[in-house]
Structures are given as structure tokens and as C-alpha cells.
Amino acid sequence: MEVHPPEHPIFTWKQFFIHMSTVCLGLLIALGLEQGVEALHRHHQRHQLEADLRAEGIRNLHNAIIALESSDWMARWQSQQAQELDRAATHERKPAYIPAPPARPAHFSRPSDAVWTVAQSSTTLNLLPRSEAERFAHHYYDVNVATEMLERMNMAQQQRQALLDAAAVDPHNGLLALDLNTTYDLSRLSKEQLAQFREITGSYIVAARSEASYTLTMYALTWGTLNGYSDDENTARRTEVNAAYFHGGTAELLRKFPIPDEKTAATEGDK
């Protein structure tokens, strides 16, 4: 911004004040325009961040439904295997391997926190109102916990598979083969290996149930946050979410707490 000297010499106070008033008015207009453009830019950034956070939350809700179904499927399967191991130990016989039940749910991935992580590492998170930022912070805390539980379940699966490699009927499955339809002969395992297999199976069941529990909590907080509820309201609604799931599974959960449509989310984020 440049302030040019007057074209003619100033000889009176009137001329001086006219010139200074013109300069000050020009500066105020320039600063006002600059601040206005900056405010519009921040407004657009905030709404873009809210839209991105909402879209990421919706993706996490979809993933949570698959995770709940898969964790429940895995826990029921491993419970059947644990019961067979216990019965075999009681009757002093070799246990049978329980194959994976049919209709396995689709594969699910870890919850996403990319938008929140980028916003934290930049100044854009400061654009959100404090109350809104706190709601998302609590939601993403549960996202991280659910991710940790998923990693525990993956570790239990790897330990289980490493032990079962010694009992694989088909030697061409390779180390740590993850084909759930692989056939195993548990009579090939030693007594110590069977004891380890029972322990790992128990850990797998605990990990799967923990994953389901924290995923359900994440669903409740995510759903409430996307619908604009406060932390207190989210806490109260968590019980309702749990009741819906334990009463009728993911179908009842989706009926009472449906996942928002992404197009609707984008429209609301642009308001």
C-alpha cells in the first residue's frame, strides 16, 4: 500500500485536514477490504473443514457397522473353537479344528483420522468453535482406542495363524497363510502347542469383543457429533445405542441411528 504526497503544496490547515482525511479514509477502506477478504477466506476454510470432518465421520460409521458384524462373527467362531478345545481336554482326546462359519462379513479397515490429524498439525483447527472442537476431540479419542483394539485383534490373529501353520494339512499354504478356509489337523500339535492355542484363542475372543465394544462407543459418539449433540447428550445417548445393538444387532442400530447421507452432509456443511 502506497501513500502518495499531495499534488500541490499545502498552505492552510483546511488543505492539510482535507488531505489527511483522504489518506485516512483510503487506508480504512483498504484495511476493511483486506479484513473482509480474510474473513471470507476463514469462513470458507471453516466450512470446508466441517464438511471434511463430517465426511470422514460418515465413512467411519459405515466402517463401524462392518467392524461390529465382523467382530461378532469372529468372537462366535473362536468361542466354538474354545469350547471344542475344552471338551477335548476334559475327555483326554485330540480336539477338532472348527472351520470358519459361512457368510463371513466384509473385510473392514481401521477407522480414519486423517482429516483430524491434518487439522491438528495446522492452524485450521482453530477455526472451529471451542464446543465443536471438543466434541470432535472426544470422538477421535474413541477412534484411536478402537484402532488400538483392532491392532490387538490383528496381533492375536497373527499369533494364532503362526501356531496353526504346524497343523496345516496343505503345506503349500505358506507361513502365516490367512485363508480362513484352510484345513488344519490339530492332532499334529503337541500338548504344549495345544495349550498355547487355547490361550491364544481366548485372547482372540477378548480382543474381538473389546473391538466390538469400543467400536460401538465410537459409533455413538460419531453419530451424536455429526448430529450436533453436546457431550452430555452423547453420553446419555450411548446407552440407547448399546441397547439398540444388543437388542437387534446392526439392523436395529441402523434403524434407530441411521448413517447420514453424504450428499446431505455436504449440503449442511456448506450452510
N, C-alpha and C positions, 0 to 999 in steps of 0.2 A: 504494500500500500504506500503510495507516494502523496505527499502534501506539497503542492506547488506554491511558490511565492506569488503574491498579488501581481497582476499585470501592470498596475500603476502605483506610484508611491502613495503611502498613507500619510495624510496630513492632519486628520482630525480624529477625535475619539469615536465619532459616529462611523467613520470609514473602518476604524480598527475593529469595533464591535461587529459590524456587518461581516467583515472578513472572517473573524474568529467564529462567529455563529455559523457561517457557511462551512468552515472547516470542521467544526464540532458536529454539525448535522450530517455531513458526509461520512465522518468517522462512525457515528452512531448507526447510520444506515448500513455501512459496510460490515460493522461488527454484528448487527442484528441479522443480516443476511447470512453471514458465516455461521452464527449460532443456530439459525433456523435450519440451514442445510445439515449441520452436525446433529441437531435434534432429530431430524427426519431420518438420518442415517442410523442413529442409535435405535430409533423406533423400529426401523426395518430389521436391524440386527436382532433386536429382542424378539420380534415376532417370528423371525426365521429360526432362532434358537428354540423357541417354544414349539414350533412346528416340527423341528428335528427331534427334540426330546419326546414329543408325543408320538411321532412315527416309530422311534426306537422302542418306546414303551409298548406300542401295539404289536410290534414284532416279538417282543419278549412275552406278551400274553399268549400269542399263538404258539410260541415255543414251549411255554409253561404247560399248556394243555397236553402237548405230545410228551413232555417230560413226566407229567403225572401219570399218564397212561403207561408209559414205558417202565417207570419205576415200580408201579403197582404190579405190572406183568412180571418184572424181574424178581420182585420180592416173593410173589406167589410161587414162581418156579423154583427159586432157591429154597423156599420153605419145604416144598415137596422133596427136594434132594436131601435136606437136613433130616427130615422125618425118616426117609429111607436109610440114611446112614445110622441114625439112632436105633431103628428097628434091627438092622443087620448086626450092630454091636451087641444088642440085647440077646439076640438068638445065636450069636457067635457064627455068623456066616458072612460071606463076601457081599458087599452091597451092590445094587444095580445102579447104573447111571440113568438118571431121569433126563430124557431128551427135552429140548425146548418145546413149550406148548405152541400150538399153531396160532395163526393170526397175531404175529408179533407186531406191536405198534411201530410206526415210522421212527426212523432214527432222529434223535434230537441233538442240538448243539448247545454249547454254553450260552447263557444269557449275554446280550450285547450291552456294553457300556461305553462304546466308542465316542458317542456324542458328548456324554457327560465328562469323560476323561479329557477330551479336547477343550471343552468349555472351561474345565478347571485349570488347565495349563495356560489359558489365555485370559484376557480381560472380559470376555463376553459373558461370563457367569455373573458379573456384577450388574448386568443389565436387568436381571430378574428381580422382582420384589423379594424382600427377605423371606416372607412367609412361603412364597412359591419355591424359592431355592431350598428352604429347609425341607419341604415335602419331598422334593426330588432327591435330596441328600439321603433321607431316610429310606426312600425306595431303592436307591442304588446301593445302600449298605446291604439290604437284603439280596440284591442281585449278586453282590460279591460273596455273601455267605452261601447262597445257592450254588455258585460256581465252585466254591471250596468243597461242598458236599458232592458235587459231580466229580471232582477230581479224586475224592476218596473212593467213590464207586468205581471209577476207571482203574484206580490202583488195585482195588480188590479183584476186579475182573482180570487184570494182568497177572496177579499172583495166582489166581485160580487156574488161568489158562497155562501158566508155566508149569504148574504141578500136573495138570491133566495131559500135558504133552507126552508124559511117560506112559499114559494109558491109552493113547490114540491107537485105534485099530488100523487106520490107514497111515503109514509112516510118511506119506508124501504131503501131509498137511503142513508140515514145516513148523518151525519154532513159533510159539505164540499164535497159532492159527486161530482166527476169530470167527470161523464158520460155525454158527450155532447148531448146524445140522450134522456136525462131525460125530461119529460114533466112538464111544470110549468103553474100554473094558477095565473096570475098577479092580478086578482081581489081579491085575498087573502091578498094582500099587502095594507097597509094603505096609505094615501096621503103622509105622511112623508117618508114612505119607498119607494114609487114610485119616490119621488123627489131624494132620495138618490141613487136609482137605475139608474136614468137618469144621475146623476153626475158621478157615478162610470163607467157607460157605456162610457161617454165622456172621462174619464181618461184612460179607456182601449183602446179607439181608438187612443188617443195621444201616449200612450205607445207603441202600435203596430206599428204605423207609425215611431216613433223615433227609435224603434228597427230595422226596415227595413232600415232607413236612415243610421244609424251607421254601420249596417251590410254591406251595400253596400260600404261604405267608407273603412271598414276593408277588403272587398274583393279586392278593387282596390289596396290598399297598399300591401296586401299579395301577390297578383298576380305580381305586379311590383317588389317586393323584391325578390320573387322566380326566377324571370327572370333577375335579376341583374341590374335593373334600379336604377338610383340615386333618391334622394329625390325630386329634381326639376322635373325629368321626371315622378315620381309617382304622384306629384301634378298636372301636366298637364294632365296626363292620367286619373285622377279621373273623369274629365268632360266627357271623352269618355266612361268610364264605366257607369256613370249615364245615358248618352244618350242611350247607348245600352239597358240598363234595362228598362228605361221608354218608349223606342220605341217598344220593343218586349218581355219584361219580361225576365225570366231566360233563355229561349231558345236562345234569341238573345245575351244575356250576355255570355252564354257558347260558342256560335258560334264565337264571336269576341275575347273573352278572355277565351279560354278553360283551364280547370284544367290540370296541368301537370300529366303525368303518374308516379306512384310511382316507378316503375322499372327504368324508365328513370332518375328520381330524384336520386335514389340510385347510379346509374352509374355515373352521373355527380358529385355527392358528393364525389366519390372515386377517381376522377381525381387528 
